[in-house]
Structure formats: C-alpha cells, structure tokens
Amino acid sequence: MSHTIRRATTDDAGALAELAAVTFPLACPPSSSPEDIAAHLANTLSEDHFRGYLADPDITILVLDSGDRLNGSSLLVDRPASDPDVASALTLTPSVELSKCYVHPEHHGLGAAAELMHASVQAAAEAGRAGIWLGVNSQNARAIRFYAKSGFRKVGAKSFRLGSTVEHDFVLERALP
C-alpha cells in the first residue's frame, strides 16, 4: 500500500478522530471498560480536540496518508514534561514528548509504524532537543517491543487516568540524532 507521511492540517481533524477511535482501544489493557475508552476518546481524541492540537504551536501531528484515508498518526509535544514522575525520570533534556503514535491495524506488520516513528524522531530532532520520550501502558507488550526496536529505553513509570481507572505506564526515552 502506498502512502505519504506529512504534517496534518486542520482539514484532517475529523479523520484523526476516526483513526483514534480505531487505534486507541488497541493500546489499552484488556481490562479497560468500553465506557472508560469512550470517555477518553470524547475527552481527548475528538475532532474538536484535534482541532485544538493542530492550532497549538508546540504540537506537531504527522499522518500516514494513503490518499483515501489516514492510516496512522503521531502527535509530538515540544514543551517540558508537566508530570512530576516524568520530569524526574527523564535523563535527556530538553525533550519532546511523543504523545501519540498509532497505526491502523490493517497496516500492522507492514513497516508503516517504523516509517511513522522515523519521521516522528526526525521531526523531534528538527526542534533541536536532546531527547524524545513517551508513556506506554505497562501491559502493552507489542508496543513496548516496537519502542525498544525504535531505540527507546525504560527510564521510569507514571500513572495515566483512563476514564474511571488509573493505569500504569512505563516512561521510555531515546536520544535524538
């Protein structure tokens, strides 16, 4: 499947929300309730929220565009970590957060995620920061393996509220080129 990786525009907000509705549940622990997932989608990954992210000068969203739909996205936040657990764990500062990195399940195993990660790391490097970090659910073994192959290492842990539950994430980071 052919695709391009490009910076998202405000016209992509609806498609980004649709993609998040498919991909975000895959990153959640199996015990996550549909209600908690739906609440997170509504409170963080809605079309209106993506419009806000796209208007924020500290946020860059990259998309994997196949022409007829978006099949992946990443969201980079270029500001200091506000979570004290994250801030104390990071060893490479200043650092960019890779807040979201999702690929449609139809594109898993095809190299699309690696391409999107490479583009995300390059975009973060262009900001001139020392490192890039992310939080990943401690039960998401597939993602943890992918991030390790992408050069990330575990440096700490943090909590993540998913609706009415508190999840436990690992904090991973890697140096930027």
Phi, psi and chi 1 to 4 in degrees:
 res  aa     phi    psi   chi1   chi2   chi3   chi4
   1 MET       -  130.3  -63.7 -176.9 -178.1      -
   2 SER   -89.0  148.6   67.9      -      -      -
   3 HIS  -159.9  166.1   55.3 -101.0      -      -
   4 THR  -126.0  153.3   58.3      -      -      -
   5 ILE  -109.3  126.3  -63.6  175.0      -      -
   6 ARG  -145.0  168.3   62.1  172.3  175.1   79.5
   7 ARG   -75.2  137.8  -71.9 -175.8 -176.5 -104.8
   8 ALA   -71.8  154.4      -      -      -      -
   9 THR  -121.0  171.0   67.5      -      -      -
  10 THR   -60.1  -26.6   53.2      -      -      -
  11 ASP   -65.0  -16.5  -68.9  -19.3      -      -
  12 ASP   -89.1   -5.3  -65.8  -43.5      -      -
  13 ALA   -55.6  -46.1      -      -      -      -
  14 GLY   -64.4  -44.0      -      -      -      -
  15 ALA   -67.2  -34.1      -      -      -      -
  16 LEU   -64.9  -41.6  -76.2  162.2      -      -
  17 ALA   -64.5  -40.6      -      -      -      -
  18 GLU   -63.0  -43.1  -70.5  173.1   16.5      -
  19 LEU   -63.7  -43.3  177.3   63.5      -      -
  20 ALA   -61.3  -35.8      -      -      -      -
  21 ALA   -64.3  -27.2      -      -      -      -
  22 VAL   -87.2  -41.6  171.8      -      -      -
  23 THR   -90.2  -35.4   57.5      -      -      -
  24 PHE   -59.3  -43.9  176.3   74.1      -      -
  25 PRO   -58.1  -27.1  -26.2   35.8      -      -
  26 LEU   -68.9  -23.2  -58.2  174.3      -      -
  27 ALA   -88.4   -6.7      -      -      -      -
  28 CYS   -87.6  151.6  -63.6      -      -      -
  29 PRO   -63.0  152.2  -15.4   24.4      -      -
  30 PRO   -58.1  -25.3  -18.0   25.1      -      -
  31 SER   -79.1   -6.4   60.2      -      -      -
  32 SER   -64.7  134.5  -60.3      -      -      -
  33 SER   -80.9  149.3   74.3      -      -      -
  34 PRO   -56.9  -33.3  -23.2   31.7      -      -
  35 GLU   -66.9  -42.3  -64.1   79.9   15.5      -
  36 ASP   -66.4  -40.2  -75.7  -14.9      -      -
  37 ILE   -64.3  -44.9  -68.0  171.3      -      -
  38 ALA   -62.3  -39.6      -      -      -      -
  39 ALA   -63.7  -42.2      -      -      -      -
  40 HIS   -65.1  -43.0 -174.3   78.4      -      -
  41 LEU   -59.0  -44.4  -71.9  167.3      -      -
  42 ALA   -68.8  -36.7      -      -      -      -
  43 ASN   -91.6   -8.9  -64.3  -34.4      -      -
  44 THR  -137.8  -32.3  -51.5      -      -      -
  45 LEU  -122.3   29.5  -60.7  171.4      -      -
  46 SER   -82.3  168.3   68.4      -      -      -
  47 GLU   -57.6  -43.4 -177.9  172.9  -12.0      -
  48 ASP   -62.0  -40.5  -75.0  -17.8      -      -
  49 HIS   -64.6  -40.6  -76.9   92.0      -      -
  50 PHE   -64.8  -35.3  -84.3  108.0      -      -
  51 ARG   -60.7  -41.8  -74.0 -170.4 -163.8  -71.1
  52 GLY   -64.0  -43.5      -      -      -      -
  53 TYR   -60.7  -42.9  -60.6  142.6      -      -
  54 LEU   -67.0  -24.8  -71.1  161.9      -      -
  55 ALA   -85.8  -12.5      -      -      -      -
  56 ASP   -81.9  121.0 -172.9  -34.7      -      -
  57 PRO   -66.9  -16.0   22.6  -30.8      -      -
  58 ASP   -90.4    0.2  -67.1  -23.9      -      -
  59 ILE  -117.6  134.9  -67.3  178.4      -      -
  60 THR  -121.2  129.7  -60.9      -      -      -
  61 ILE  -115.9  125.6  -60.6  177.6      -      -
  62 LEU  -105.2  145.4  -61.1  177.7      -      -
  63 VAL  -128.0  148.3  -66.1      -      -      -
  64 LEU   -97.5  102.9 -175.6   69.8      -      -
  65 ASP  -104.3  118.0 -173.4  -15.9      -      -
  66 SER   -96.7    9.1  -62.0      -      -      -
  67 GLY    95.9  -51.7      -      -      -      -
  68 ASP   -97.2  -15.9   58.0  -20.2      -      -
  69 ARG  -163.6  165.0   75.1  173.8 -170.8 -163.6
  70 LEU   -87.6  130.6  -59.9 -176.8      -      -
  71 ASN  -115.5    7.4  -73.9  -53.9      -      -
  72 GLY  -174.1  156.7      -      -      -      -
  73 SER  -157.0  154.3   68.7      -      -      -
  74 SER  -136.6  149.0   64.8      -      -      -
  75 LEU  -127.5  119.2 -171.2  147.2      -      -
  76 LEU  -108.2  133.6  -61.0  154.7      -      -
  77 VAL  -117.0  116.5 -179.1      -      -      -
  78 ASP  -101.4   73.1 -173.7   13.3      -      -
  79 ARG  -156.1  160.5   54.6 -178.3  163.7 -115.3
  80 PRO   -59.7  146.9  -23.0   32.8      -      -
  81 ALA   -62.6  130.3      -      -      -      -
  82 SER   -91.0  -21.0   59.2      -      -      -
  83 ASP   -76.3  121.9 -177.6  -45.7      -      -
  84 PRO   -61.8  -31.6    9.9  -16.0      -      -
  85 ASP   -65.5  -39.1  -69.1  -26.2      -      -
  86 VAL   -70.2  -49.6  173.5      -      -      -
  87 ALA   -55.9  -39.1      -      -      -      -
  88 SER   -77.1  -20.9   66.7      -      -      -
  89 ALA   -85.3  -30.7      -      -      -      -
  90 LEU   -66.1  137.3  -64.1  177.9      -      -
  91 THR  -109.5  -14.1   63.5      -      -      -
  92 LEU  -114.1  103.4  -58.5  167.1      -      -
  93 THR  -130.9  150.0   57.2      -      -      -
  94 PRO   -68.1  158.5   24.8  -29.8      -      -
  95 SER  -137.8  152.4 -160.9      -      -      -
  96 VAL  -104.7  137.6  172.7      -      -      -
  97 GLU   -89.1  131.3  177.0 -173.4    9.4      -
  98 LEU   -93.1   91.4  179.0   56.9      -      -
  99 SER   -74.9  -34.2  174.0      -      -      -
 100 LYS  -144.8  140.6  -67.8  151.2 -168.7   36.5
 101 CYS  -153.3   99.0 -173.3      -      -      -
 102 TYR  -129.7  140.5  -59.8  125.0      -      -
 103 VAL  -126.9  137.1  171.7      -      -      -
 104 HIS   -54.7  138.8 -165.0  -76.0      -      -
 105 PRO   -57.8  -26.0   13.6  -23.3      -      -
 106 GLU   -67.0  -13.9  -68.3  175.2    5.1      -
 107 HIS  -108.5    3.4  -71.8  -98.8      -      -
 108 HIS   -65.8  140.7  -72.0 -179.2      -      -
 109 GLY    80.2    5.0      -      -      -      -
 110 LEU  -107.7    3.0  -57.9  176.1      -      -
 111 GLY    90.8   -4.4      -      -      -      -
 112 ALA   -64.6  -40.6      -      -      -      -
 113 ALA   -64.2  -40.1      -      -      -      -
 114 ALA   -64.4  -39.6      -      -      -      -
 115 GLU   -63.6  -44.5  -72.7 -179.2   53.9      -
 116 LEU   -64.3  -40.8 -177.4   59.1      -      -
 117 MET   -63.2  -44.3  177.4   58.8   73.3      -
 118 HIS   -58.9  -45.8  177.8   75.1      -      -
 119 ALA   -64.3  -36.9      -      -      -      -
 120 SER   -66.3  -44.2  -60.3      -      -      -
 121 VAL   -62.9  -41.2  167.5      -      -      -
 122 GLN   -63.3  -43.7  -71.0  -55.7  114.7      -
 123 ALA   -62.4  -40.4      -      -      -      -
 124 ALA   -66.0  -39.5      -      -      -      -
 125 ALA   -63.3  -34.4      -      -      -      -
 126 GLU   -62.4  -21.9  -70.2  170.0    9.0      -
 127 ALA   -77.3   -9.8      -      -      -      -
 128 GLY    78.1   23.3      -      -      -      -
 129 ARG   -90.3  163.1  -54.0  -61.0 -178.1 -114.2
 130 ALA   -79.0  -32.7      -      -      -      -
 131 GLY  -148.3  174.2      -      -      -      -
 132 ILE  -133.4  139.8 -177.1  170.2      -      -
 133 TRP  -133.6  163.4   72.5  -87.5      -      -
 134 LEU  -154.5  162.1   58.6   89.7      -      -
 135 GLY  -111.2  137.3      -      -      -      -
 136 VAL  -136.5  137.2   59.0      -      -      -
 137 ASN   -56.9  133.7 -172.8  -85.5      -      -
 138 SER   -62.4  -17.2   61.5      -      -      -
 139 GLN   -96.0   -2.4  -63.6  178.9   45.7      -
 140 ASN   -89.8   76.4 -168.2  -21.6      -      -
 141 ALA   -59.9  -39.5      -      -      -      -
 142 ARG   -61.7  -46.8  180.0 -177.5  179.7  133.9
 143 ALA   -65.7  -41.0      -      -      -      -
 144 ILE   -61.1  -42.4  -67.8  166.0      -      -
 145 ARG   -62.2  -43.4  -79.6 -168.4  -52.3  -85.8
 146 PHE   -61.8  -45.2  171.0   73.8      -      -
 147 TYR   -65.9  -36.8  -66.4  135.7      -      -
 148 ALA   -63.2  -42.8      -      -      -      -
 149 LYS   -65.2  -23.6  -75.3 -161.5  -65.3 -171.1
 150 SER   -89.1    6.0  -60.8      -      -      -
 151 GLY    96.7    5.8      -      -      -      -
 152 PHE   -85.5  150.4  -73.8   83.5      -      -
 153 ARG  -133.6  151.0   64.4 -177.0 -179.5   85.8
 154 LYS   -73.1  130.1 -178.8 -178.7  168.9 -169.6
 155 VAL  -124.8   -8.1  -65.7      -      -      -
 156 GLY   178.2 -164.8      -      -      -      -
 157 ALA  -143.2  158.0      -      -      -      -
 158 LYS  -152.3  165.6   70.9  178.5 -169.8   78.9
 159 SER   -96.8  153.2  -63.4      -      -      -
 160 PHE  -140.2  123.0  173.2   79.5      -      -
 161 ARG   -85.5  122.7  178.8  158.1  -68.3  -76.6
 162 LEU  -117.8   96.7  178.7   61.2      -      -
 163 GLY    61.7 -117.6      -      -      -      -
 164 SER   -94.2    1.2   63.0      -      -      -
 165 THR  -114.9  158.6   62.1      -      -      -
 166 VAL  -110.1  121.2  175.3      -      -      -
 167 GLU   -99.6  163.1  -61.8  -65.6  -22.6      -
 168 HIS  -116.0  122.1  -57.1  -73.9      -      -
 169 ASP  -111.3  150.3  -74.0    4.1      -      -
 170 PHE   -89.1  146.6  -68.4  140.7      -      -
 171 VAL  -101.1  121.8  176.3      -      -      -
 172 LEU  -118.0  148.6  -50.5  178.5      -      -
 173 GLU  -145.2  163.0   76.4  174.4  -12.0      -
 174 ARG  -150.8  154.7   67.9  162.2  -81.3 -179.3
 175 ALA   -73.8  149.5      -      -      -      -
 176 LEU   -96.4  148.3  -71.5  171.0      -      -
 177 PRO   -67.8      -   14.5  -17.8      -      -
